[in-house]
C-alpha cells in the first residue's frame, strides 16, 4: 500500500501536467523487465525483487528505497535540473510544520502547494504566448515564452522542459481551448500575478 500510494503521489505532484509514459504503481513479477525500457517510466517495485532489478540493464534510472528513504541508484544530475532558488523554496515550504494536527486536505495542500507554485513561477505565463487565429486555433510561441523569463536559471530549465512530452501534451490542450481553464492551477496563476502587482506597487511607493 505504501508503494502504490507513493507512486500515485509522485504522479499527482506533476499537476497540472500528466504523466503519459509507462506507469505501474506495483509491478508484478512478470513485468519486471519494464525497468529495462529505454523510454520514461514510473513504476513501483516490491523489495523482494530488489536484487533482480538491481542486476537488470538500466540506463538513467532513479531508484528510491521507500523503506529507508535512500537512493539506491541515481543519474547524477538530480540536483542540477531544477533552478536552485525554486528548489530551495520547495524544500523550505515542505519543511514548515505546525503543532496543530492537520486534516488530510491541509496535508495535501502542504505537500502539493510548493510544487504547484514551482510550475506557476516557471510556466504560469504560458497563456500570454498562445497566438490565436481568427478561427480560435492557438499557436504556442515557444521561443518568446522562455525568453520572457528574467532569471537565467529558470530560463535554462524551461527551455528544456518545453521539449518534454509532459509540457507538449499540456500546451496542445491549451492551444485547442479558446479560454484558459478555470481550474486550481489557473487560480494560483492569477493569485501569483496579483502578488507581483502588489509587490511592484509597494516598491514604487518606497522609491
PyMOL commands that set and color helices and strands:
alter all, ss='L'
color gray80, all
select helices_A, chain A and resi 2-12+29-36+47-54+78-81+84-95+104-123+126-129+142-147+152-161+165-176+184-206
alter helices_A, ss='H'
color red, helices_A
select strands_A, chain A and resi 22-24+41-43+63-65+70-73+130-132+138-140
alter strands_A, ss='S'
color yellow, strands_A
deselect
rebuild
show_as cartoon
